[in-house]
């Protein structure tokens, strides 16, 4: 069997590779897939095609790849909100986040930014936490929907700081942003593409970026560590996974090809323009990340009683 795997890997790939995306076109996950597909096509020598399969909070795509032949031709572009969030949000998940997939690589991460309406009388994160504690339940926060990263992430923030805010769920970033800009909801923790222009124009106050580094589009907004809250970080990640049982030589060829693709200067330029940070990690580091985040997200989701309803 091992000899067959080696022979198979030597001829791999000899036809197009499909990247299955659990989201519709646009947004962090689809953008990450398209950042990878063009350079990977050149590096690996076969067409790499993006196939969007949204639906059922990501489960349509995850189940499809879990049941696909483990031959390296059907791969999953995985999103942290689904990969480590869904197992805690859903009782009867039709896929297992560890057993059903072989990690290939971490691809990208996207930080989040804590933004508030100008009517909130604060100028920095410490002042905001003090104000929120002095006014429990008076501030409303927006999310992109129940069980979304913006929902779970703000509950993480509440648990970390001890503040009490009221959740107002929306169907996506668009309607949430409109109400935050109007001051009907005062707080929104979301990714830079949806908030950046409003912070730059002064329509919203950017209090902190929740990643390890400042965002190039908002250089004056400090990180949470710089703002005095190093215990709170919230990054959304996107990774590449194959069905479990994919031959080790195929995984090795894929991860090396992904590493080369993401290292190309033009790919970094495109990622910077899209507000996405490239962060390659090998299969072992990617698996370790999943195993680290699963219990953490489970704890936050269960203790905050977050459901998809």
N, C-alpha and C positions, 0 to 999 in steps of 0.2 A: 504493500500500500504506500509506504514511504517513497519507494522508487517511482511509483506512478505519479505521486504528487510532485516530485522533482521534475519528471519529464513534462508533466502538464504545465508546471510553472515556467519551464524554459520556453514554451511556445506561447505563454500568456503575455499580453492579450493578443488574440488574433481576430477579434471583432469588437464592435462598439461597447463601451461601458456606460451603464445608466446610473445617474445619481438621482435617487428618489427623494423628493423634498416634501416634507409634511405640511408646508404652507403654500398659499397662493403666491403668484409673482409679486415682487416688491418686498421690502422689509429685510431684516437682518439675515434670516435663514436663506431665503432665495438669493439675496445679494452674495452671500458667502459661497453658495453653490456655483454661481456664475463667475465669481472671482477665480474659482479653482478650475472650472471646466475647460476654459480656453488654453491656459498654460499647460494643464495636465494632458490635454490632447497632443500638444507638441512634445512634451517630455516622454510620454508613454507610447506614442506612435499609433494610437487608435482614437477614433472620435469618442469624446466623453460628452454624453447628452444629459441635459437636465429634464427630469420628468416630475412636474408638480402634481402631487396627490394629496390635496388638503382634505380635511373632513374628520369628524369624530374626535376633535381635540388632538389631532396628530395620529390617532390610533390607526387610521386607514393605511397610512404609509408605513408605520412601524410593524403592523401585522403583515403587510405585503412583503417587506424585506425579511422579516423573521422566517417566513415560509418559502422564501426564494431559494433556488439552488445555490449552495455555497461554493461558487466557482469564480468569484471575483468580478462578475459582470453586472450584478445588481447590488448597489451600495446605498446606504442610508445617510443622508445629510441630517444629523440629529441635533435637536435644539434642547438646551438644558431645561427649559420650562416644561417640556414634555418628558424628557428622559429621566429626570430626577423628581419632577413634580407629579406627573400622572400616577406613579405607583402609590402615592399617598392620597391622591384625590379620588381614585377609583378603586372600588372593592374588587371588581372582577376584570382585571386588566388582561387583554388577550395576548400579551407578550411580557417577557421578563427582561428587565433592564440590564441584567448581567448575563444570564444563561443564553439568551437568544442572539447575542451579537458579539462579533470579534472587533475590538477597537482597531482602527487604522491610524488615526491621527486627530489631534485637536487642530482646528483650522483658524478660528477667529474668536475674539471676545468683544463684547460691547459693554461699556460702562453704562451706568444710569446717572441721572442728575436729579438732585432734590431741588424742586422749583416751587416758589410760592407767589401768590398774587401780591402786588405792591401794597394792597390795603392791610396786609399783615405787618404790624409795626416792628419789624426786626431787620437787621442788616447782616447777620451772620448766623451760622448754624447753632452756636452756643446760645445766642439770644432767642432763636426760634424754639429750642428745646425748653428753655426757661419759660417762655411765653406760653407754649403748649401745656406745660405742667401747671401753670397758674390758671389756665382756662380749660380744664378737662371737658372733653365732649363738645366744645364750641367750634372747633375747626373740622371741616370736612375734607377728606382726601379722595381724589379721583383714581380710578383704575380702568384698565382696558377691558375689564370683565372679571367675573368671579373665577378664581383660580389662575389668573394671569400672573406674569412675573411682577407687574406693577402692584397687584393686590398682595401677593405673597411677600414681595420685597418691602412694602410699606408696613405689613404686619411684623416682619423681622425688625424694622426700624422701631416700631412701637415697643416690641419686647426688649430691644437693646437699650432704649432710652427711658422707658416707663411712661411715655406720653399716651394720652387717650384722644384719639381722633375718630370721626365717624366715616365709614366707608360708603362711597357712592360709586357703584359700578356702571360702566358704559359699555357699548358694543364697539370697541376699538379706540384708537388714539384720537381720531378726528373729532367725534362728538365730545370726548373728555376735554380736549384742548379748548374747544369753544367755550365750555362752561367755566374752565379755569381762567381763561382770558377775560371773561365777563365778571369774574369775581364771585360767581354763584358757588363755586367750590374753590377752596383756598390753596390746596396743596396737591402736587402731582410729582411722583417719582417715576421717571420714564427714561427711555433711551434718548441720546442727543439729537438724532434727526428730527424728532417730533417737537423738541423744546428749544433747540439751539437758536433759531432765528428770533424767537420771542424774548429770549434772554439777551441776545445781542442788541435788540431794539429797545430794551428797557420795559417791555410790556409785562415781563415776569422777572422775579429776582432768582438768580441761580445761587443757591447757598453752598452746595458742595457736589462734587463728582464722587461717585461711590466706588471707583476703581483704584488701581495702584498708582496711576499717573493722571496728571491734568489732561484735559481734552484739548487738542490743537485748535478747535473751533471756538473754545471758551477758555482762553489762557488765563483769564483773571479769576476763574472759579476754582477755589482750592479743592483738594481731595478731602475726604472725610477725616483722614489721619491729620492732615494739615489744619483742619478746622476743629480739631480736638476730640474727634470720635473715631479713633483707630480701630475699635472693635466692630465697626459696621462697614462691610464691603458688600457690594451687590454687582456682580458681573454676569451677563448672559453669555453663554458660550455655544459655539457650533462645532460639531465634530463629525468625522467620517467613520462609519462603521460598516462592516460586512456581516452577512449571516454567520452565526456560529458554525464552526466546522470548516470554515474556509482554510485551505492548505496554508501552512506557515510560510512557504516560499512565496506564495501569492501575496499574503499580507506584507511580507518584507519588501516585495517589489513595489507594492502600492504605497507603503509609507515612505519609502525612499524617493519615489516619484513625486509624491505630494510635497515632501520637504524641499526638493529641487524647484518645484513649481512656485511655492510660496516665497522662495528666496529671490525670485526674479525682480529686479528693480521696478519694472512697469506694473507688476502686481501690487507692490506696496503703494505706488502712486495712486492706483485705482482704489485701493482700500482706504487710503487717507481721504480721498475725495468723497467716498461714501460714508465716512465717519466710523469706519470699522477698523479694529486693531488686529493685525495678523499675529497669531501666537501658536506656532507649530509646537506640538508635543508628540512624542512617540507613543506607540500602543500601550506600553506599561504605565506611562505617566497619565495617559488618557483614562485608562481603566481605574487607576488610583483616584483620579478626580471624581469619577462617577461613584466609586465606593465611599468616598469621603462625604460627598454632597447628599447622597440618598438619605442617611439617617438625620442629617441636619435639616433638610427640607421637610422630612416626615415630622420631625419634632415641631417645627414652626407651624406647619399646616394643621396638625392635630390639635396643638395647644390653642390655636386661634380659631378652631372650628371652621376652617375654610372648606367650602364645598363648591361644586360647579353649578349648583342650583341658583 
